[in-house]
Amino acid sequence: MTTESRQPGSPVPPELAAARDRLAHPDALSFISGTRRPGRGRPAAVLILLCAGAEGYDLVLVEKRPDLRHHAGQVAFPGGSMEAADADPIAAALREAQEEVGVVPADVSVLGILPTAHIRRSGFDVTSVVGWWTRPSPLQVMDVGELAAVHRVGLAHLLDPANRDTWTHPSGFTGPGFWIDELYVWGFTAYLLDGLFELLGWTQPWDAGRISEIPSRFLSERL
């Protein structure tokens, strides 16, 4: 199908268009706990992709294969290491989303990027790209060697205080967690969600004193 024959996409909602300034906040990284300012880590990028859902906005998350050497079973955003051909983190995030779950880069309107964060345990310097999916299409696992599943999750579900708690890792670390039915989001992805919600003023009061052990299905030795 040619670009000219495609139906018009969904425009960026005014609420999200107005959020661009917040995403560009010079201290945005301070909203994301569990991270450090970039060091000499390997550059990587992830795509925080929002789209219109049945009730408000949806968010795209991927579930890693349970037999991976690193990050086995974890729920994450589409993304990965930057490659030499990537012009910038935006290009890398869009490429990874296409390779992993079939998102067409031309169908994503970039709202902004969060400051690059160093993930000490994985050794990556990760730039998070926030985008609006103008033409949502059926998602599928394209990278079967890396992913077990892909999910569209209602933002209202993630913001619901009943679905939030604090995880504890065997190493002693703790952080914000999110339940999506039987899925559990923790680690860097949960830090990003928690920080993004705070940055955009979407957070609803939740009980950080409610503690959960990370289910073994999603537990990895790395944060």
PAGUZA-460070 format. One record per atom (N, C-alpha, C): residue in three letters; residue number from 1; x, y, z. Coordinates in steps of 0.05 Angstrom, whole numbers, plus 5000, padded with zeros to 4 digits. Layout:
N
  resn  resi     X     Y     Z
   Ala   NUM     X     Y     Z
...
This chain:
223
  resn  resi     X     Y     Z
   Met     1  5017  4976  5000
   Met     1  5000  5000  5000
   Met     1  5018  5025  5000
   Thr     2  5013  5043  4983
   Thr     2  5029  5067  4981
   Thr     2  5021  5087  5003
   Thr     3  5039  5105  5009
   Thr     3  5033  5125  5029
   Thr     3  5009  5142  5022
   Glu     4  5006  5148  4996
   Glu     4  4984  5165  4987
   Glu     4  4957  5152  4991
   Ser     5  4956  5126  4991
   Ser     5  4930  5112  4993
   Ser     5  4922  5105  5021
   Arg     6  4939  5111  5040
   Arg     6  4933  5104  5068
   Arg     6  4913  5123  5080
   Gln     7  4897  5113  5098
   Gln     7  4878  5130  5112
   Gln     7  4892  5149  5131
   Pro     8  4881  5173  5136
   Pro     8  4894  5192  5154
   Pro     8  4897  5179  5182
   Gly     9  4919  5185  5195
   Gly     9  4924  5174  5221
   Gly     9  4910  5190  5243
   Ser    10  4911  5178  5267
   Ser    10  4900  5192  5290
   Ser    10  4919  5214  5299
   Pro    11  4909  5239  5300
   Pro    11  4927  5261  5309
   Pro    11  4935  5258  5338
   Val    12  4957  5271  5345
   Val    12  4966  5270  5373
   Val    12  4945  5285  5390
   Pro    13  4935  5272  5411
   Pro    13  4915  5285  5428
   Pro    13  4927  5310  5441
   Pro    14  4910  5331  5444
   Pro    14  4921  5356  5456
   Pro    14  4935  5352  5482
   Glu    15  4924  5334  5499
   Glu    15  4937  5329  5525
   Glu    15  4966  5320  5522
   Leu    16  4971  5302  5502
   Leu    16  4998  5292  5498
   Leu    16  5015  5313  5484
   Ala    17  5003  5328  5465
   Ala    17  5018  5349  5452
   Ala    17  5028  5369  5472
   Ala    18  5012  5375  5492
   Ala    18  5019  5394  5513
   Ala    18  5041  5383  5531
   Ala    19  5044  5356  5531
   Ala    19  5063  5343  5549
   Ala    19  5092  5345  5538
   Arg    20  5095  5355  5514
   Arg    20  5122  5356  5502
   Arg    20  5141  5372  5519
   Asp    21  5131  5394  5531
   Asp    21  5148  5411  5547
   Asp    21  5158  5396  5572
   Arg    22  5140  5380  5584
   Arg    22  5147  5366  5608
   Arg    22  5168  5344  5601
   Leu    23  5165  5331  5578
   Leu    23  5185  5311  5570
   Leu    23  5212  5323  5566
   Ala    24  5213  5349  5558
   Ala    24  5238  5363  5553
   Ala    24  5249  5376  5579
   His    25  5237  5371  5601
   His    25  5245  5383  5627
   His    25  5274  5376  5632
   Pro    26  5291  5396  5638
   Pro    26  5320  5391  5642
   Pro    26  5326  5371  5665
   Asp    27  5308  5370  5684
   Asp    27  5312  5352  5706
   Asp    27  5294  5327  5704
   Ala    28  5286  5320  5680
   Ala    28  5268  5297  5677
   Ala    28  5279  5271  5688
   Leu    29  5306  5268  5686
   Leu    29  5318  5243  5696
   Leu    29  5314  5240  5726
   Ser    30  5311  5262  5741
   Ser    30  5307  5260  5770
   Ser    30  5281  5247  5777
   Phe    31  5262  5246  5758
   Phe    31  5237  5233  5764
   Phe    31  5239  5202  5762
   Ile    32  5260  5193  5750
   Ile    32  5263  5164  5745
   Ile    32  5283  5153  5765
   Ser    33  5273  5140  5786
   Ser    33  5290  5129  5806
   Ser    33  5304  5104  5795
   Gly    34  5325  5095  5809
   Gly    34  5339  5071  5801
   Gly    34  5358  5075  5778
   Thr    35  5362  5099  5769
   Thr    35  5379  5104  5745
   Thr    35  5401  5124  5753
   Arg    36  5421  5126  5735
   Arg    36  5443  5145  5738
   Arg    36  5446  5160  5713
   Arg    37  5461  5182  5714
   Arg    37  5467  5197  5690
   Arg    37  5485  5181  5673
   Pro    38  5484  5185  5646
   Pro    38  5499  5167  5628
   Pro    38  5529  5168  5634
   Gly    39  5540  5144  5631
   Gly    39  5569  5141  5635
   Gly    39  5582  5133  5609
   Arg    40  5596  5111  5609
   Arg    40  5609  5100  5585
   Arg    40  5596  5074  5576
   Gly    41  5570  5073  5581
   Gly    41  5556  5048  5574
   Gly    41  5550  5046  5545
   Arg    42  5541  5023  5536
   Arg    42  5534  5018  5509
   Arg    42  5507  5033  5503
   Pro    43  5506  5048  5481
   Pro    43  5481  5063  5476
   Pro    43  5459  5045  5467
   Ala    44  5435  5051  5478
   Ala    44  5411  5035  5471
   Ala    44  5387  5054  5472
   Ala    45  5365  5045  5461
   Ala    45  5341  5062  5460
   Ala    45  5316  5044  5462
   Val    46  5296  5054  5475
   Val    46  5270  5040  5477
   Val    46  5248  5059  5468
   Leu    47  5226  5048  5460
   Leu    47  5203  5063  5450
   Leu    47  5179  5060  5470
   Ile    48  5172  5082  5482
   Ile    48  5148  5083  5499
   Ile    48  5125  5092  5481
   Leu    49  5110  5073  5471
   Leu    49  5091  5078  5449
   Leu    49  5062  5078  5460
   Leu    50  5050  5102  5457
   Leu    50  5022  5105  5466
   Leu    50  5003  5105  5442
   Cys    51  4979  5096  5445
   Cys    51  4959  5097  5424
   Cys    51  4931  5099  5436
   Ala    52  4912  5104  5419
   Ala    52  4884  5105  5427
   Ala    52  4875  5077  5434
   Gly    53  4862  5075  5457
   Gly    53  4851  5049  5466
   Gly    53  4821  5050  5470
   Ala    54  4810  5028  5480
   Ala    54  4782  5026  5485
   Ala    54  4773  5046  5506
   Glu    55  4791  5050  5526
   Glu    55  4785  5068  5548
   Glu    55  4810  5085  5552
   Gly    56  4812  5107  5538
   Gly    56  4835  5125  5541
   Gly    56  4858  5116  5523
   Tyr    57  4882  5114  5535
   Tyr    57  4906  5107  5520
   Tyr    57  4914  5078  5526
   Asp    58  4927  5066  5506
   Asp    58  4941  5040  5510
   Asp    58  4971  5044  5507
   Leu    59  4986  5025  5517
   Leu    59  5015  5025  5517
   Leu    59  5025  4998  5507
   Val    60  5046  4998  5491
   Val    60  5057  4973  5480
   Val    60  5080  4963  5497
   Leu    61  5077  4938  5506
   Leu    61  5098  4925  5521
   Leu    61  5105  4898  5509
   Val    62  5130  4889  5511
   Val    62  5138  4863  5502
   Val    62  5146  4846  5525
   Glu    63  5144  4820  5521
   Glu    63  5152  4800  5541
   Glu    63  5175  4784  5530
   Lys    64  5197  4784  5544
   Lys    64  5221  4770  5535
   Lys    64  5218  4740  5538
   Arg    65  5232  4725  5522
   Arg    65  5231  4696  5524
   Arg    65  5243  4687  5551
   Pro    66  5232  4665  5562
   Pro    66  5241  4656  5588
   Pro    66  5268  4643  5588
   Asp    67  5279  4636  5564
   Asp    67  5305  4622  5563
   Asp    67  5328  4640  5555
   Leu    68  5324  4667  5555
   Leu    68  5346  4685  5548
   Leu    68  5367  4685  5570
   Arg    69  5392  4692  5562
   Arg    69  5414  4693  5581
   Arg    69  5410  4717  5600
   His    70  5401  4739  5589
   His    70  5397  4763  5605
   His    70  5368  4773  5601
   His    71  5356  4783  5623
   His    71  5329  4794  5623
   His    71  5308  4774  5616
   Ala    72  5313  4748  5622
   Ala    72  5294  4727  5615
   Ala    72  5267  4732  5628
   Gly    73  5246  4730  5611
   Gly    73  5219  4733  5621
   Gly    73  5210  4761  5627
   Gln    74  5227  4780  5627
   Gln    74  5219  4807  5636
   Gln    74  5200  4820  5616
   Val    75  5183  4837  5626
   Val    75  5165  4854  5610
   Val    75  5179  4881  5606
   Ala    76  5180  4890  5581
   Ala    76  5196  4914  5575
   Ala    76  5183  4930  5552
   Phe    77  5196  4952  5546
   Phe    77  5188  4967  5522
   Phe    77  5203  4956  5498
   Pro    78  5192  4958  5474
   Pro    78  5208  4951  5450
   Pro    78  5234  4968  5450
   Gly    79  5255  4955  5443
   Gly    79  5281  4970  5442
   Gly    79  5305  4952  5443
   Gly    80  5328  4964  5441
   Gly    80  5353  4949  5442
   Gly    80  5377  4967  5436
   Ser    81  5399  4955  5430
   Ser    81  5424  4969  5426
   Ser    81  5422  4986  5400
   Met    82  5435  5009  5401
   Met    82  5438  5025  5377
   Met    82  5458  5012  5358
   Glu    83  5452  5014  5332
   Glu    83  5470  5004  5312
   Glu    83  5483  5027  5297
   Ala    84  5505  5020  5283
   Ala    84  5520  5041  5269
   Ala    84  5503  5056  5249
   Ala    85  5484  5043  5237
   Ala    85  5467  5056  5217
   Ala    85  5445  5074  5229
   Asp    86  5441  5073  5255
   Asp    86  5421  5089  5268
   Asp    86  5431  5118  5270
   Ala    87  5415  5137  5259
   Ala    87  5423  5165  5260
   Ala    87  5423  5176  5288
   Asp    88  5405  5167  5305
   Asp    88  5402  5177  5332
   Asp    88  5385  5157  5348
   Pro    89  5380  5162  5374
   Pro    89  5364  5144  5390
   Pro    89  5336  5141  5379
   Ile    90  5324  5162  5367
   Ile    90  5297  5159  5356
   Ile    90  5297  5138  5334
   Ala    91  5316  5140  5316
   Ala    91  5318  5121  5294
   Ala    91  5322  5092  5305
   Ala    92  5338  5090  5326
   Ala    92  5343  5064  5338
   Ala    92  5318  5052  5350
   Ala    93  5303  5069  5366
   Ala    93  5279  5059  5379
   Ala    93  5258  5051  5359
   Leu    94  5255  5067  5337
   Leu    94  5235  5060  5317
   Leu    94  5243  5035  5302
   Arg    95  5268  5032  5296
   Arg    95  5277  5008  5282
   Arg    95  5272  4983  5299
   Glu    96  5279  4985  5324
   Glu    96  5275  4962  5342
   Glu    96  5246  4955  5344
   Ala    97  5228  4975  5346
   Ala    97  5200  4969  5348
   Ala    97  5189  4955  5323
   Gln    98  5200  4963  5300
   Gln    98  5192  4950  5275
   Gln    98  5202  4921  5274
   Glu    99  5227  4918  5282
   Glu    99  5239  4891  5280
   Glu    99  5227  4872  5301
   Glu   100  5219  4883  5324
   Glu   100  5209  4865  5345
   Glu   100  5180  4859  5342
   Val   101  5163  4880  5337
   Val   101  5134  4875  5337
   Val   101  5119  4887  5313
   Gly   102  5134  4896  5293
   Gly   102  5121  4904  5268
   Gly   102  5109  4932  5267
   Val   103  5117  4950  5286
   Val   103  5108  4978  5285
   Val   103  5121  4992  5262
   Val   104  5106  5005  5245
   Val   104  5117  5020  5222
   Val   104  5127  5047  5231
   Pro   105  5153  5053  5228
   Pro   105  5164  5078  5238
   Pro   105  5148  5103  5229
   Ala   106  5139  5103  5204
   Ala   106  5124  5126  5193
   Ala   106  5098  5130  5207
   Asp   107  5089  5110  5222
   Asp   107  5063  5113  5237
   Asp   107  5067  5123  5265
   Val   108  5090  5131  5272
   Val   108  5096  5141  5299
   Val   108  5103  5170  5299
   Ser   109  5088  5186  5315
   Ser   109  5095  5214  5318
   Ser   109  5110  5217  5344
   Val   110  5135  5226  5343
   Val   110  5151  5228  5367
   Val   110  5143  5252  5383
   Leu   111  5137  5246  5409
   Leu   111  5129  5268  5427
   Leu   111  5153  5280  5441
   Gly   112  5174  5264  5445
   Gly   112  5197  5274  5459
   Gly   112  5215  5251  5468
   Ile   113  5237  5257  5480
   Ile   113  5255  5237  5490
   Ile   113  5262  5244  5519
   Leu   114  5265  5224  5535
   Leu   114  5274  5227  5563
   Leu   114  5304  5228  5563
   Pro   115  5316  5241  5583
   Pro   115  5345  5242  5584
   Pro   115  5357  5213  5586
   Thr   116  5380  5209  5574
   Thr   116  5392  5183  5574
   Thr   116  5399  5175  5603
   Ala   117  5393  5150  5609
   Ala   117  5398  5140  5636
   Ala   117  5417  5116  5635
   His   118  5436  5115  5653
   His   118  5455  5093  5655
   His   118  5443  5071  5672
   Ile   119  5442  5047  5662
   Ile   119  5433  5024  5677
   Ile   119  5457  5008  5686
   Arg   120  5464  5011  5711
   Arg   120  5490  5001  5721
   Arg   120  5493  4971  5717
   Arg   121  5472  4956  5723
   Arg   121  5476  4927  5722
   Arg   121  5477  4916  5694
   Ser   122  5464  4929  5675
   Ser   122  5465  4919  5647
   Ser   122  5487  4932  5631
   Gly   123  5497  4955  5640
   Gly   123  5518  4969  5626
   Gly   123  5509  4986  5603
   Phe   124  5483  4991  5600
   Phe   124  5473  5006  5578
   Phe   124  5467  5035  5586
   Asp   125  5471  5054  5567
   Asp   125  5461  5081  5570
   Asp   125  5436  5082  5552
   Val   126  5413  5083  5565
   Val   126  5387  5080  5550
   Val   126  5373  5107  5547
   Thr   127  5366  5113  5522
   Thr   127  5349  5136  5516
   Thr   127  5321  5126  5511
   Ser   128  5302  5138  5524
   Ser   128  5273  5130  5522
   Ser   128  5259  5150  5504
   Val   129  5248  5140  5482
   Val   129  5233  5156  5463
   Val   129  5203  5152  5468
   Val   130  5189  5174  5471
   Val   130  5160  5173  5476
   Val   130  5146  5180  5449
   Gly   131  5128  5163  5440
   Gly   131  5115  5167  5415
   Gly   131  5085  5162  5416
   Trp   132  5071  5174  5396
   Trp   132  5042  5169  5392
   Trp   132  5039  5153  5367
   Trp   133  5025  5130  5369
   Trp   133  5021  5112  5347
   Trp   133  4997  5122  5331
   Thr   134  5002  5134  5309
   Thr   134  4980  5147  5294
   Thr   134  4962  5127  5279
   Arg   135  4973  5105  5271
   Arg   135  4957  5084  5257
   Arg   135  4962  5057  5270
   Pro   136  4950  5052  5293
   Pro   136  4954  5026  5305
   Pro   136  4946  5003  5287
   Ser   137  4961  4982  5287
   Ser   137  4955  4958  5271
   Ser   137  4960  4934  5289
   Pro   138  4951  4911  5280
   Pro   138  4955  4887  5297
   Pro   138  4985  4882  5302
   Leu   139  4991  4877  5327
   Leu   139  5019  4872  5334
   Leu   139  5025  4842  5333
   Gln   140  5049  4835  5327
   Gln   140  5058  4807  5327
   Gln   140  5087  4805  5334
   Val   141  5095  4783  5346
   Val   141  5123  4779  5352
   Val   141  5138  4774  5326
   Met   142  5155  4792  5319
   Met   142  5172  4789  5295
   Met   142  5198  4776  5302
   Asp   143  5209  4784  5325
   Asp   143  5235  4773  5334
   Asp   143  5230  4750  5353
   Val   144  5226  4726  5341
   Val   144  5218  4703  5358
   Val   144  5242  4693  5374
   Gly   145  5266  4701  5367
   Gly   145  5289  4693  5382
   Gly   145  5292  4709  5408
   Glu   146  5278  4731  5410
   Glu   146  5281  4749  5433
   Glu   146  5255  4751  5450
   Leu   147  5233  4750  5436
   Leu   147  5207  4755  5450
   Leu   147  5189  4731  5451
   Ala   148  5174  4730  5473
   Ala   148  5153  4709  5476
   Ala   148  5126  4720  5469
   Ala   149  5121  4746  5474
   Ala   149  5094  4758  5469
   Ala   149  5096  4788  5468
   Val   150  5075  4800  5457
   Val   150  5073  4829  5456
   Val   150  5045  4836  5467
   His   151  5043  4858  5482
   His   151  5018  4865  5495
   His   151  5011  4894  5491
   Arg   152  4985  4900  5486
   Arg   152  4974  4927  5488
   Arg   152  4960  4929  5514
   Val   153  4969  4947  5531
   Val   153  4959  4949  5559
   Val   153  4946  4976  5563
   Gly   154  4922  4976  5575
   Gly   154  4909  5001  5581
   Gly   154  4924  5018  5601
   Leu   155  4928  5043  5595
   Leu   155  4942  5061  5614
   Leu   155  4927  5063  5640
   Ala   156  4901  5063  5639
   Ala   156  4885  5065  5663
   Ala   156  4890  5042  5682
   His   157  4896  5019  5670
   His   157  4902  4995  5687
   His   157  4929  4999  5702
   Leu   158  4948  5010  5688
   Leu   158  4974  5015  5701
   Leu   158  4973  5037  5722
   Leu   159  4956  5056  5717
   Leu   159  4953  5078  5737
   Leu   159  4936  5071  5761
   Asp   160  4921  5050  5759
   Asp   160  4903  5042  5781
   Asp   160  4919  5034  5805
   Pro   161  4916  5048  5828
   Pro   161  4932  5042  5852
   Pro   161  4930  5012  5860
   Ala   162  4908  4999  5854
   Ala   162  4905  4971  5861
   Ala   162  4924  4953  5847
   Asn   163  4936  4963  5825
   Asn   163  4954  4946  5809
   Asn   163  4983  4954  5813
   Arg   164  4989  4970  5834
   Arg   164  5016  4979  5839
   Arg   164  5025  4969  5866
   Asp   165  5051  4963  5868
   Asp   165  5063  4956  5893
   Asp   165  5094  4961  5891
   Thr   166  5108  4951  5911
   Thr   166  5137  4954  5912
   Thr   166  5149  4926  5911
   Trp   167  5167  4921  5891
   Trp   167  5180  4895  5889
   Trp   167  5206  4894  5906
   Thr   168  5213  4870  5914
   Thr   168  5238  4865  5927
   Thr   168  5254  4845  5911
   His   169  5279  4850  5907
   His   169  5297  4832  5892
   His   169  5315  4817  5912
   Pro   170  5322  4792  5906
   Pro   170  5340  4777  5924
   Pro   170  5365  4792  5932
   Ser   171  5374  4810  5914
   Ser   171  5399  4826  5920
   Ser   171  5395  4847  5941
   Gly   172  5369  4853  5947
   Gly   172  5363  4873  5967
   Gly   172  5352  4899  5955
   Phe   173  5353  4902  5929
   Phe   173  5341  4925  5916
   Phe   173  5311  4924  5917
   Thr   174  5299  4948  5916
   Thr   174  5270  4950  5914
   Thr   174  5263  4971  5893
   Gly   175  5237  4971  5885
   Gly   175  5229  4991  5865
   Gly   175  5199  4988  5860
   Pro   176  5188  5006  5844
   Pro   176  5159  5005  5838
   Pro   176  5152  4982  5819
   Gly   177  5129  4970  5825
   Gly   177  5121  4947  5808
   Gly   177  5092  4952  5798
   Phe   178  5085  4939  5776
   Phe   178  5059  4941  5764
   Phe   178  5048  4913  5757
   Trp   179  5024  4907  5765
   Trp   179  5011  4882  5758
   Trp   179  4993  4886  5734
   Ile   180  4995  4869  5714
   Ile   180  4976  4869  5691
   Ile   180  4965  4841  5690
   Asp   181  4944  4836  5705
   Asp   181  4933  4809  5708
   Asp   181  4955  4791  5718
   Glu   182  4964  4771  5702
   Glu   182  4985  4754  5712
   Glu   182  5013  4763  5704
   Leu   183  5015  4785  5690
   Leu   183  5042  4796  5683
   Leu   183  5051  4815  5706
   Tyr   184  5077  4816  5709
   Tyr   184  5089  4834  5729
   Tyr   184  5111  4851  5716
   Val   185  5109  4877  5719
   Val   185  5129  4896  5708
   Val   185  5146  4906  5731
   Trp   186  5172  4903  5729
   Trp   186  5190  4913  5750
   Trp   186  5216  4922  5737
   Gly   187  5236  4929  5752
   Gly   187  5262  4937  5741
   Gly   187  5261  4963  5726
   Phe   188  5278  4966  5706
   Phe   188  5280  4991  5691
   Phe   188  5254  5000  5678
   Thr   189  5239  4981  5667
   Thr   189  5214  4988  5654
   Thr   189  5195  5000  5674
   Ala   190  5193  4988  5698
   Ala   190  5175  4999  5719
   Ala   190  5185  5026  5728
   Tyr   191  5212  5030  5731
   Tyr   191  5222  5056  5738
   Tyr   191  5214  5077  5717
   Leu   192  5216  5069  5692
   Leu   192  5208  5088  5671
   Leu   192  5178  5095  5672
   Leu   193  5161  5075  5676
   Leu   193  5133  5080  5678
   Leu   193  5127  5099  5702
   Asp   194  5138  5092  5724
   Asp   194  5134  5108  5749
   Asp   194  5144  5137  5744
   Gly   195  5167  5140  5732
   Gly   195  5178  5167  5728
   Gly   195  5162  5182  5707
   Leu   196  5154  5169  5686
   Leu   196  5138  5182  5665
   Leu   196  5111  5192  5677
   Phe   197  5098  5175  5692
   Phe   197  5073  5183  5704
   Phe   197  5076  5207  5723
   Glu   198  5098  5207  5738
   Glu   198  5103  5230  5756
   Glu   198  5108  5255  5740
   Leu   199  5125  5252  5719
   Leu   199  5132  5275  5702
   Leu   199  5108  5288  5689
   Leu   200  5089  5271  5680
   Leu   200  5066  5281  5666
   Leu   200  5043  5287  5684
   Gly   201  5046  5283  5710
   Gly   201  5025  5289  5729
   Gly   201  5002  5270  5729
   Trp   202  5007  5245  5721
   Trp   202  4986  5225  5719
   Trp   202  4983  5207  5743
   Thr   203  5003  5207  5760
   Thr   203  5004  5188  5782
   Thr   203  4981  5192  5801
   Gln   204  4968  5169  5808
   Gln   204  4948  5169  5829
   Gln   204  4960  5158  5855
   Pro   205  4952  5168  5878
   Pro   205  4964  5158  5903
   Pro   205  4962  5128  5905
   Trp   206  4985  5115  5912
   Trp   206  4985  5086  5914
   Trp   206  5001  5078  5939
   Asp   207  4998  5054  5948
   Asp   207  5010  5045  5972
   Asp   207  5037  5032  5967
   Ala   208  5058  5048  5970
   Ala   208  5085  5038  5965
   Ala   208  5094  5019  5987
   Gly   209  5079  5017  6009
   Gly   209  5085  4999  6030
   Gly   209  5075  4970  6025
   Arg   210  5060  4967  6003
   Arg   210  5051  4940  5996
   Arg   210  5074  4926  5981
   Ile   211  5085  4905  5992
   Ile   211  5109  4892  5981
   Ile   211  5103  4866  5967
   Ser   212  5116  4861  5945
   Ser   212  5114  4836  5931
   Ser   212  5141  4825  5924
   Glu   213  5144  4799  5926
   Glu   213  5168  4786  5915
   Glu   213  5163  4784  5885
   Ile   214  5185  4787  5869
   Ile   214  5182  4785  5840
   Ile   214  5176  4756  5833
   Pro   215  5154  4751  5818
   Pro   215  5148  4723  5811
   Pro   215  5171  4711  5795
   Ser   216  5176  4686  5800
   Ser   216  5199  4672  5787
   Ser   216  5198  4674  5757
   Arg   217  5174  4675  5745
   Arg   217  5172  4676  5716
   Arg   217  5185  4701  5705
   Phe   218  5186  4723  5720
   Phe   218  5196  4748  5710
   Phe   218  5222  4756  5723
   Leu   219  5232  4739  5741
   Leu   219  5256  4746  5756
   Leu   219  5281  4741  5739
   Ser   220  5299  4761  5739
   Ser   220  5325  4759  5726
   Ser   220  5346  4768  5745
   Glu   221  5371  4759  5740
   Glu   221  5393  4767  5758
   Glu   221  5400  4796  5755
   Arg   222  5390  4809  5733
   Arg   222  5396  4837  5728
   Arg   222  5372  4854  5731
   Leu   223  5376  4879  5739
   Leu   223  5355  4898  5742
   Leu   223  5351  4913  5716
